[in-house]
Amino acid sequence: MDEKDRAYKEITERRLRFLINLLYFGVVIAIFVIVARYLFLWMLPFVMAFVVAAGLQKPIGWLVRKTRISKKVFSVILVVLFVLLLAGVVAVIGWQVVLSIINFVKDKDNISMIEKYINSISGTTNNFVLSISNIISEDAASALQGAIKSVSSNLIEFLSGFFADIAGSAAAATTRLPLLLVSFIIWVIASIFLTIDYQAVKSFIFRQIPQRHAETVMIIKNLCTDTIFKIIRAYLLMMLITFAELSVSFSILRIPYPFLLGALIAVVDVLPVLGTGTVLIPWALVNLLIGNPKMFIGLGLTYVAVTVIRNIIEPRLISHQIGLNPLVTLFFMFLGLRAAGIFGMLLFPVIVMIIIQLQNSGRIRLWK
């Protein structure tokens, strides 16, 4: 075989390896997406239990070494303490949110204010129709005014019924409590068993992996665990920043329930499909239509500030946590969002980070 044939064979082998690696990672990504969309919710109690078990291994190990008491005892104690702490935090926050919503619904002034907004918008729209009545026919103007009046009255009636039915909706939602309670109990029990037998379960899983792939799987597992926790921490920090911005702004604008509204909109802001604009833009436009320019300007500036700050810190914060270039992070977050929704937005940067680490360690060769 001459030099030319050998060079051609090497090029062919490299291309074949590249295609095999590409196909392999494509299959892995497809499995992740399928699991996330169709199986994740069913497996959620056990996934959460495994996360709790993994997170408690270090403190349990430290306590066992210091006290020489059985691991089973500390596993049960720490899981129960963790569950009680988490349940307490969720109960306090949830109670405050529910109480604020109930107070808002019970306050008739809030309903009157909403009706006033709707009537003001209706009046502004009627004035606009009158101003163009010389352009359109009299019948068309009358039809428009009748439609505006009908929409306004129907909207007020709907909102009144909506607020009146909130209690009934809450009661209907309690029908799901048995399922939630069963899921919660399963999560607690699974957390205790997995915490006690964590090493045995982990060893069983890794024994099913071929030896030649074991080290690569360990690298991927460590990267996934570390990176996912960092991304969750980054998004919680972004939610906290957005909550602080909105709460301060709403307090300055003297909007009722600033902290409740700030918390709810901060949660919406984490979802890129929605964002703060889903709430703040219509809210600002309504105030413009009812003749409240100060509130319109205030809400508009709030939206601009929150959006600009988020667009600046999100790629930088995520990239800083997982060690990717901000532009690369932004590109793959958008690609993941388009491909698999919210889960894809979180997953794609992690997959890219794993591929880069495997490339740097020499286990795969996808680029020079």
C-alpha positions as CSV (number, residue, x, y, z in Angstrom):
1,M,0.0,0.0,0.0
2,D,1.6,3.3,-1.1
3,E,1.6,6.6,0.9
4,K,-1.4,8.0,-1.0
5,D,-3.6,4.9,-0.1
6,R,-2.6,5.1,3.5
7,A,-3.4,8.8,3.7
8,Y,-6.8,8.1,2.1
9,K,-7.5,5.3,4.6
10,E,-6.6,7.5,7.6
11,I,-8.9,10.3,6.3
12,T,-11.8,7.8,5.8
13,E,-11.3,6.3,9.3
14,R,-11.3,9.8,10.8
15,R,-14.5,10.6,9.0
16,L,-16.1,7.3,10.0
17,R,-15.2,7.9,13.7
18,F,-16.6,11.4,13.5
19,L,-19.9,10.1,12.0
20,I,-20.1,7.3,14.6
21,N,-19.5,9.8,17.5
22,L,-22.0,12.2,16.0
23,L,-24.6,9.4,15.7
24,Y,-23.9,8.2,19.3
25,F,-24.4,11.7,20.8
26,G,-27.5,12.2,18.6
27,V,-29.1,9.1,20.0
28,V,-28.1,10.1,23.6
29,I,-29.7,13.6,23.1
30,A,-32.9,12.0,21.6
31,I,-33.2,9.6,24.6
32,F,-32.8,12.6,26.9
33,V,-35.5,14.5,25.1
34,I,-37.9,11.5,25.0
35,V,-37.4,10.8,28.7
36,A,-37.9,14.4,29.6
37,R,-41.1,14.8,27.7
38,Y,-42.8,11.5,28.3
39,L,-41.3,9.7,31.4
40,F,-39.8,12.4,33.6
41,L,-43.1,13.3,35.5
42,W,-43.8,9.6,36.2
43,M,-40.3,9.1,37.5
44,L,-40.1,12.4,39.3
45,P,-40.5,11.1,42.9
46,F,-37.7,8.6,42.4
47,V,-35.5,11.1,40.6
48,M,-35.9,13.6,43.4
49,A,-35.2,10.8,45.9
50,F,-32.0,9.9,44.2
51,V,-31.0,13.6,44.2
52,V,-31.7,13.8,48.0
53,A,-29.8,10.6,48.6
54,A,-26.8,11.8,46.6
55,G,-26.8,15.2,48.4
56,L,-26.9,13.7,51.9
57,Q,-24.1,11.2,51.4
58,K,-21.3,13.6,52.6
59,P,-22.9,14.8,55.8
60,I,-24.0,11.3,56.6
61,G,-20.5,9.9,56.1
62,W,-19.1,12.7,58.3
63,L,-21.5,12.0,61.1
64,V,-20.9,8.2,60.9
65,R,-17.1,8.8,61.1
66,K,-17.5,11.1,64.1
67,T,-20.0,9.2,66.1
68,R,-19.6,5.5,64.9
69,I,-23.4,5.3,64.8
70,S,-25.1,3.3,62.1
71,K,-25.6,4.9,58.7
72,K,-29.2,3.8,58.7
73,V,-30.0,5.9,61.8
74,F,-28.4,9.0,60.3
75,S,-30.0,8.4,56.9
76,V,-33.5,8.3,58.4
77,I,-32.8,11.3,60.7
78,L,-31.3,13.5,58.0
79,V,-34.0,12.7,55.4
80,V,-36.8,13.5,57.9
81,L,-35.1,16.7,58.9
82,F,-34.6,17.7,55.2
83,V,-38.2,16.9,54.4
84,L,-39.5,18.9,57.4
85,L,-37.3,21.9,56.6
86,L,-38.4,21.8,52.9
87,A,-42.1,21.4,53.8
88,G,-41.9,24.2,56.3
89,V,-40.4,26.6,53.8
90,V,-42.9,25.7,51.1
91,A,-45.8,25.9,53.6
92,V,-44.8,29.4,54.8
93,I,-44.3,30.8,51.3
94,G,-47.4,29.0,49.9
95,W,-49.5,30.3,52.8
96,Q,-48.4,33.9,52.2
97,V,-49.1,33.6,48.5
98,V,-52.6,32.0,49.1
99,L,-53.4,34.6,51.8
100,S,-52.5,37.5,49.5
101,I,-54.6,36.1,46.7
102,I,-57.6,35.5,49.0
103,N,-57.3,39.1,50.4
104,F,-57.0,40.4,46.8
105,V,-60.2,38.6,45.8
106,K,-62.1,39.5,48.9
107,D,-61.3,43.2,48.5
108,K,-64.2,44.7,46.5
109,D,-62.1,47.8,45.8
110,N,-59.9,45.7,43.5
111,I,-62.9,44.5,41.5
112,S,-64.2,48.0,41.3
113,M,-60.8,49.2,40.1
114,I,-60.7,46.5,37.4
115,E,-64.2,47.5,36.3
116,K,-63.1,51.2,36.2
117,Y,-60.1,50.2,34.0
118,I,-62.4,48.4,31.6
119,N,-64.9,51.2,31.4
120,S,-62.1,53.7,30.9
121,I,-60.7,51.7,28.0
122,S,-64.2,51.3,26.6
123,G,-64.7,55.1,26.8
124,T,-61.4,55.8,25.1
125,T,-62.2,53.4,22.3
126,N,-65.7,55.0,21.9
127,N,-64.1,58.4,21.6
128,F,-61.7,57.1,19.0
129,V,-64.7,55.7,17.0
130,L,-66.5,59.1,17.2
131,S,-63.4,60.8,16.0
132,I,-63.3,58.7,12.8
133,S,-67.1,58.7,12.3
134,N,-66.7,61.2,9.5
135,I,-64.6,58.6,7.7
136,I,-66.7,55.5,8.2
137,S,-70.5,55.2,7.7
138,E,-73.0,55.9,10.5
139,D,-74.1,52.2,10.6
140,A,-70.4,51.0,10.9
141,A,-69.8,53.5,13.8
142,S,-73.0,52.4,15.6
143,A,-72.0,48.7,15.1
144,L,-68.5,49.4,16.5
145,Q,-69.9,51.2,19.5
146,G,-72.4,48.4,20.2
147,A,-69.6,45.8,19.9
148,I,-67.4,47.8,22.3
149,K,-70.2,48.1,24.8
150,S,-71.0,44.4,24.6
151,V,-67.4,43.3,25.0
152,S,-66.9,45.6,28.0
153,S,-70.1,44.4,29.8
154,N,-69.2,40.7,29.0
155,L,-65.7,41.2,30.3
156,I,-66.9,42.8,33.5
157,E,-69.4,40.0,34.0
158,F,-66.7,37.4,33.3
159,L,-64.3,38.9,35.8
160,S,-66.9,39.1,38.5
161,G,-67.8,35.5,37.9
162,F,-64.1,34.6,37.8
163,F,-63.4,36.1,41.2
164,A,-66.5,34.6,42.6
165,D,-65.6,31.1,41.4
166,I,-62.0,31.1,42.7
167,A,-63.0,29.5,45.9
168,G,-64.9,26.8,44.0
169,S,-61.8,26.2,41.7
170,A,-59.6,25.9,44.8
171,A,-62.0,23.3,46.2
172,A,-62.0,21.4,42.9
173,A,-58.1,21.5,42.9
174,T,-58.1,19.7,46.2
175,T,-59.3,16.6,44.3
176,R,-55.7,16.2,43.2
177,L,-54.4,16.3,46.8
178,P,-54.6,12.4,47.3
179,L,-52.3,11.9,44.2
180,L,-49.9,14.6,45.5
181,L,-50.0,13.1,49.0
182,V,-49.2,9.6,47.6
183,S,-46.4,11.0,45.5
184,F,-45.0,12.9,48.5
185,I,-45.1,9.7,50.7
186,I,-43.4,7.7,48.0
187,W,-40.7,10.4,47.6
188,V,-40.0,10.4,51.3
189,I,-39.8,6.5,51.6
190,A,-37.7,6.3,48.4
191,S,-35.4,9.0,49.7
192,I,-34.8,7.0,53.0
193,F,-34.2,3.7,51.2
194,L,-31.9,5.2,48.5
195,T,-30.0,7.2,51.1
196,I,-29.3,4.0,53.1
197,D,-28.4,1.8,50.1
198,Y,-27.0,4.6,47.9
199,Q,-23.6,2.9,47.3
200,A,-25.2,-0.4,46.5
201,V,-27.6,1.1,44.0
202,K,-24.8,3.1,42.4
203,S,-22.6,0.1,42.2
204,F,-25.4,-2.0,40.6
205,I,-26.0,0.7,38.0
206,F,-22.3,1.0,37.1
207,R,-21.9,-2.8,36.9
208,Q,-24.3,-2.8,34.0
209,I,-21.9,-0.5,32.1
210,P,-19.2,-2.1,29.9
211,Q,-15.8,-1.6,31.5
212,R,-14.4,0.2,28.4
213,H,-17.1,2.9,28.9
214,A,-17.2,3.1,32.7
215,E,-14.7,5.9,33.0
216,T,-16.4,8.0,30.3
217,V,-19.8,7.5,32.0
218,M,-18.2,8.6,35.3
219,I,-17.0,11.8,33.7
220,I,-20.4,12.4,32.2
221,K,-22.1,11.7,35.5
222,N,-19.9,14.0,37.5
223,L,-20.3,16.8,34.9
224,C,-24.1,16.4,34.8
225,T,-24.4,16.5,38.5
226,D,-22.1,19.5,39.0
227,T,-23.4,21.4,36.0
228,I,-27.1,20.9,36.6
229,F,-26.8,22.1,40.2
230,K,-24.9,25.2,39.0
231,I,-27.5,26.0,36.4
232,I,-30.3,25.7,39.0
233,R,-28.4,27.9,41.3
234,A,-27.9,30.5,38.5
235,Y,-31.6,30.6,37.6
236,L,-32.6,30.9,41.3
237,L,-30.2,33.9,41.5
238,M,-31.7,35.4,38.4
239,M,-35.2,35.0,39.9
240,L,-34.0,36.6,43.1
241,I,-32.6,39.6,41.2
242,T,-35.8,40.0,39.1
243,F,-37.9,39.7,42.2
244,A,-35.9,42.5,43.9
245,E,-36.1,44.7,40.8
246,L,-39.9,44.3,40.5
247,S,-40.6,44.6,44.2
248,V,-38.7,47.8,44.5
249,S,-40.2,49.2,41.3
250,F,-43.8,48.3,42.3
251,S,-43.2,49.8,45.8
252,I,-42.0,53.1,44.2
253,L,-45.1,53.1,41.9
254,R,-47.3,52.4,44.9
255,I,-48.8,49.3,43.4
256,P,-50.7,47.1,45.9
257,Y,-49.2,43.7,46.8
258,P,-45.7,44.6,45.4
259,F,-43.9,41.5,46.8
260,L,-46.6,39.0,45.7
261,L,-46.7,40.5,42.2
262,G,-42.9,40.7,42.1
263,A,-42.6,37.0,43.1
264,L,-45.2,35.8,40.5
265,I,-43.7,37.8,37.6
266,A,-40.2,36.7,38.6
267,V,-41.4,33.1,38.2
268,V,-42.9,34.0,34.8
269,D,-39.7,35.7,33.8
270,V,-37.6,32.5,34.1
271,L,-39.8,31.1,31.3
272,P,-38.3,32.5,28.0
273,V,-41.5,31.7,26.1
274,L,-43.4,34.1,28.4
275,G,-41.1,36.6,30.2
276,T,-42.0,39.7,32.1
277,G,-43.4,41.3,28.9
278,T,-46.4,38.9,29.1
279,V,-47.5,40.8,32.2
280,L,-45.9,44.3,32.1
281,I,-46.6,45.2,28.4
282,P,-50.4,44.7,28.5
283,W,-50.5,46.3,32.0
284,A,-48.6,49.4,30.8
285,L,-50.8,49.7,27.7
286,V,-54.0,49.5,29.8
287,N,-52.7,52.4,31.9
288,L,-52.0,54.4,28.8
289,L,-55.5,53.8,27.5
290,I,-57.2,54.8,30.7
291,G,-55.2,58.1,30.9
292,N,-52.6,57.2,33.5
293,P,-49.3,58.1,31.7
294,K,-47.2,58.0,34.9
295,M,-48.0,54.4,35.5
296,F,-47.5,53.6,31.8
297,I,-44.0,55.2,31.9
298,G,-43.2,53.5,35.2
299,L,-44.2,50.0,34.1
300,G,-42.5,50.6,30.7
301,L,-39.2,51.6,32.4
302,T,-39.5,48.6,34.7
303,Y,-39.9,46.2,31.8
304,V,-37.0,47.7,29.9
305,A,-34.7,47.6,33.0
306,V,-35.6,44.0,33.9
307,T,-35.3,42.8,30.2
308,V,-31.9,44.5,29.7
309,I,-30.5,43.3,33.0
310,R,-31.7,39.7,32.3
311,N,-30.3,39.7,28.8
312,I,-26.9,40.8,30.2
313,I,-26.6,38.6,33.2
314,E,-28.3,35.4,31.9
315,P,-25.7,34.2,29.4
316,R,-22.9,35.5,31.6
317,L,-24.2,33.9,34.7
318,I,-24.9,30.5,33.1
319,S,-21.6,30.6,31.2
320,H,-19.7,31.5,34.4
321,Q,-21.4,28.6,36.3
322,I,-20.7,25.9,33.6
323,G,-17.5,27.4,32.1
324,L,-18.8,28.1,28.6
325,N,-18.3,31.2,26.4
326,P,-21.4,33.5,26.8
327,L,-22.1,33.5,23.1
328,V,-21.9,29.7,22.9
329,T,-24.1,29.4,25.9
330,L,-26.7,31.8,24.4
331,F,-26.6,30.0,21.1
332,F,-27.2,26.5,22.6
333,M,-29.8,27.8,25.1
334,F,-31.8,29.2,22.1
335,L,-31.2,26.0,20.1
336,G,-32.4,23.9,23.0
337,L,-35.5,26.0,23.6
338,R,-36.5,25.6,19.9
339,A,-35.8,21.9,19.9
340,A,-37.2,20.7,23.2
341,G,-38.7,23.7,25.1
342,I,-37.7,24.7,28.6
343,F,-36.0,21.4,29.3
344,G,-34.0,21.7,26.1
345,M,-32.9,25.2,27.1
346,L,-31.4,23.8,30.3
347,L,-30.1,20.5,28.8
348,F,-28.3,21.6,25.6
349,P,-25.6,23.7,27.4
350,V,-24.9,20.8,29.7
351,I,-24.6,18.4,26.7
352,V,-22.2,20.9,25.0
353,M,-20.1,21.1,28.2
354,I,-19.9,17.3,28.4
355,I,-18.8,17.0,24.7
356,I,-16.2,19.7,25.2
357,Q,-14.8,17.9,28.3
358,L,-14.7,14.6,26.5
359,Q,-13.0,16.3,23.5
360,N,-10.4,17.9,25.8
361,S,-9.8,14.6,27.6
362,G,-9.1,12.8,24.2
363,R,-12.0,10.4,24.5
364,I,-13.7,11.7,21.4
365,R,-12.4,13.7,18.4
366,L,-15.1,15.9,16.8
367,W,-13.0,19.0,15.9
368,K,-9.4,20.2,15.9
